[in-house]
Amino acid sequence: MRSGICGGTEPEVAGQEKMSVSEVNKPAVLGAEPEGARDPEAAARAVREMFTSIAPRYDLLNHVLSFNVDRMWWRRTARTFTEILTRPGARVLDLCCGTGDMAFALHRRAGKNSASSAAILGVDFSHAMLQRATEKSRGSRLRWVEADALRLPFPDTHFDLVTSAFGFRNLADYDAGLREIFRVLKPDGECGILDFSEPKGITGRAYRVYFRHVLPRIGTLISGVKGPYAYLPASVERFPQPAEMLERMRSAGFREATWIPYTMGIAGLYRGKK
């Protein structure tokens, strides 16, 4: 889920050494665990049902709840991978693509009028989300595939770049997701995982009040569905902190793993190279 809170941009910080070494890691978790889910299969089903239920109002809610800062985060992530996106014949996969906003940002950065720009493919396991993505992309070269991020229907070493924007956090098994991304990447291919974090200090306190109390109420009011927007803050609290996430990436085989904080650490981009 891609909703958030706004604030000023933060200078890019590459590498784990720039983060607080005193930060205490959360207990290791397997993956997302919506309320009532007792195993990975049940967790995956619950996540799919949640996204299906909010698909009609999904884009509106993202922009309203993030004060449109989500657009800036997508653009900034796409800009990070300009070299790959403008490479003739490059293959790009946007994982857990939802209604396609990250894929659209990548497409714009690649140069939508260039026949030689990257071929961009969006994948999600929610049919309702992909229907919205398809409606939004009419006339473009973007393509969409309904598939499970943990069991991708692509051969090994197929993509030059794999991205995921605010969707990786919802996987039922984070390590399996990283291994699958690593599998489909070409040697020297890159991944970029954009997701929420938990900022510290005054920003963190204000963020938690908004995220835990205000955002769920607004999301429920606009969407008419309670579960997804109660799940959102819980999923962010459960997600590994940057130091742990970087270690998981290295364990999956990625080198040059870094985390770049966005908007005072409310979100951030994890990068890794195969």
C-alpha positions in Angstrom: 0.0 0.0 0.0 1.4 3.3 -1.0 -0.1 5.9 1.3 2.0 8.2 3.6 2.7 11.6 5.0 4.5 14.6 3.6 7.6 16.6 4.6 10.8 18.0 3.1 13.2 16.0 1.0 16.3 14.6 2.6 19.8 14.4 1.0 20.6 11.1 -0.4 22.6 8.8 1.9 24.2 5.8 0.4 25.2 2.9 2.5 24.4 1.4 5.9 27.3 3.3 7.6 25.2 6.5 7.4 22.4 5.1 9.6 22.3 5.1 13.3 24.4 2.2 14.6 22.5 2.3 17.9 19.2 1.5 16.2 17.7 -1.6 17.7 16.5 -4.1 15.2 13.0 -5.5 15.5 12.7 -9.3 15.9 13.1 -11.0 12.6 9.8 -11.8 10.9 9.0 -14.0 7.9 6.8 -11.5 6.1 3.5 -9.7 6.2 0.9 -11.0 8.6 -2.6 -9.4 8.4 -4.8 -9.9 11.4 -6.1 -13.5 11.5 -3.6 -14.9 9.1 -1.8 -17.9 10.6 0.5 -19.0 7.7 2.0 -17.5 4.5 -0.8 -18.8 2.3 -3.4 -17.2 4.5 -1.4 -13.9 4.6 -1.1 -13.8 0.8 -4.9 -14.4 0.5 -5.7 -11.7 3.0 -3.5 -9.1 1.3 -5.0 -9.9 -2.1 -8.5 -9.5 -0.7 -7.6 -6.2 0.9 -6.2 -4.7 -2.3 -9.1 -5.9 -4.3 -11.5 -4.3 -1.9 -9.9 -0.8 -2.2 -9.0 -0.9 -5.9 -11.8 1.5 -7.1 -10.5 4.4 -4.8 -6.9 3.3 -4.5 -5.3 6.1 -6.5 -7.3 8.8 -4.9 -6.5 7.6 -1.4 -2.8 7.4 -2.1 -2.6 11.0 -3.3 -4.9 12.4 -0.6 -3.3 10.5 2.3 0.3 11.3 1.2 -0.5 14.9 0.3 0.8 14.0 -3.2 4.3 13.3 -1.9 4.0 9.8 -3.3 4.3 11.2 -6.8 7.7 12.8 -5.9 8.9 9.5 -4.4 8.1 7.6 -7.6 9.8 10.2 -9.8 12.9 10.2 -7.6 13.1 6.5 -7.7 12.8 6.4 -11.5 15.4 9.1 -11.8 17.8 6.9 -9.8 17.7 4.3 -12.6 17.9 6.6 -15.6 21.0 4.8 -17.0 19.2 1.5 -17.2 15.8 3.0 -18.3 17.4 4.7 -21.3 19.5 1.7 -22.3 18.3 0.3 -25.6 16.7 -3.1 -25.2 16.6 -3.0 -21.4 14.0 -5.2 -19.6 12.4 -3.7 -16.5 10.0 -5.4 -14.1 7.9 -3.4 -11.6 6.9 -5.9 -8.9 3.7 -5.6 -6.9 2.8 -2.8 -9.3 -0.8 -2.1 -8.0 -2.4 0.3 -10.4 0.9 1.1 -12.1 2.1 4.4 -10.8 5.7 3.3 -10.3 5.7 1.7 -13.8 4.3 4.9 -15.2 7.1 6.9 -13.6 9.7 4.5 -15.0 8.0 4.8 -18.4 8.2 8.5 -18.4 11.8 8.5 -17.4 12.7 6.0 -20.1 11.2 8.2 -22.8 7.8 7.0 -23.9 8.2 8.1 -27.5 11.4 6.2 -28.0 11.1 2.7 -29.6 14.6 1.9 -28.2 13.8 2.6 -24.6 13.3 0.0 -21.9 10.5 -2.5 -22.1 8.6 -2.1 -18.8 6.4 -4.9 -17.4 4.2 -4.6 -14.3 3.3 -7.6 -12.2 0.7 -7.9 -9.4 -1.5 -10.7 -8.0 -4.6 -8.5 -7.6 -6.7 -8.8 -10.8 -8.7 -5.7 -9.7 -5.5 -3.6 -9.4 -4.3 -4.7 -12.8 -7.6 -3.8 -14.4 -7.1 -0.2 -13.1 -3.5 -0.2 -14.4 -4.7 -1.4 -17.9 -7.4 1.4 -18.1 -4.8 4.0 -17.2 -2.2 2.8 -19.7 -4.2 2.6 -22.9 -2.1 3.8 -25.8 1.2 3.1 -24.0 3.8 0.3 -24.4 3.4 -0.8 -20.8 2.3 -4.4 -20.3 0.8 -6.1 -17.2 0.9 -9.7 -15.9 -1.1 -11.2 -13.1 1.3 -13.3 -11.1 2.6 -14.1 -7.6 5.8 -12.2 -6.7 7.1 -15.3 -4.9 6.6 -17.5 -8.0 7.4 -15.3 -11.0 6.7 -16.8 -14.5 9.9 -15.5 -15.9 13.2 -17.3 -16.7 16.4 -16.8 -14.7 18.6 -13.7 -15.6 15.8 -12.0 -17.6 15.6 -8.4 -16.4 18.1 -5.5 -16.1 16.1 -3.8 -13.4 13.4 -4.9 -10.9 11.6 -2.3 -8.8 8.9 -2.5 -6.2 7.1 0.6 -4.7 5.3 0.1 -1.4 4.4 -3.5 -2.3 7.3 -5.6 -1.2 6.3 -4.9 2.4 3.1 -6.9 1.8 4.9 -10.1 0.7 4.3 -13.2 2.9 8.0 -14.0 2.9 10.5 -11.2 2.5 13.6 -13.4 2.0 11.8 -15.5 -0.6 10.8 -12.3 -2.4 14.4 -11.1 -2.4 15.6 -14.5 -3.7 13.1 -14.4 -6.5 14.1 -10.8 -7.5 17.7 -12.0 -7.5 16.9 -15.0 -9.7 15.2 -13.0 -12.5 17.9 -10.3 -12.6 20.7 -10.5 -15.1 24.3 -10.4 -13.8 25.0 -6.7 -12.8 21.2 -6.1 -12.9 19.8 -3.8 -10.2 16.8 -3.8 -7.8 15.1 -0.9 -6.2 12.7 -1.4 -3.4 10.8 1.8 -2.3 9.0 1.4 1.0 8.1 3.0 4.2 10.3 3.3 7.2 9.8 4.7 10.7 11.5 8.1 11.2 13.0 9.2 14.5 12.7 12.3 16.7 10.0 14.9 16.4 9.2 13.9 12.8 8.8 10.3 14.0 6.4 11.2 16.7 4.2 13.3 14.5 4.3 10.6 11.8 3.2 7.9 14.2 0.2 10.0 15.4 -0.9 10.6 11.8 -0.1 7.1 10.6 -1.7 5.2 13.4 -4.8 7.4 14.1 -5.6 9.9 11.4 -4.7 8.0 8.2 -6.8 4.9 9.1 -9.9 7.0 9.8 -9.6 9.0 6.5 -8.8 5.9 4.5 -11.8 4.0 5.9 -14.1 7.0 5.4 -13.2 7.5 1.7 -12.9 3.8 0.8 -15.7 2.5 2.9 -13.5 -0.4 3.9 -11.8 -0.6 7.3 -9.4 -3.4 7.2 -6.7 -2.2 4.7 -6.1 1.1 6.5 -5.9 -0.5 9.9 -3.4 -3.0 8.4 -1.2 -0.3 6.9 0.5 1.2 10.0 0.8 -2.3 11.5 2.6 -3.5 8.3 5.1 -0.7 8.5 5.8 -1.4 12.2 6.4 -5.0 11.3 8.6 -4.4 8.3 12.4 -4.8 8.9 14.3 -1.6 9.8 16.9 -0.5 7.2 19.9 -2.2 8.8 18.1 -5.6 8.9 16.7 -5.2 5.4 20.1 -4.5 4.0 21.5 -7.6 5.7 18.7 -9.6 4.2 19.5 -8.3 0.8 23.2 -9.3 1.2 22.1 -12.7 2.4 20.1 -13.1 -0.8 23.2 -12.4 -2.9 23.0 -8.7 -3.6 26.1 -6.5 -3.5 26.4 -2.8 -3.0 23.3 -2.8 -0.9 22.3 0.7 0.2 19.3 2.6 1.7 18.5 6.1 0.7 16.0 7.9 3.0 13.2 10.0 1.4 11.4 12.8 3.2 13.1 12.6 6.6 13.1 8.8 6.6 9.4 8.4 6.2 10.2 6.3 3.1 13.4 5.1 1.5 14.9 3.3 -1.4 16.8 0.1 -1.0 19.2 -0.6 -3.8 21.2 -3.7 -4.7 23.1 -5.1 -7.6 23.4 -8.8 -8.6 
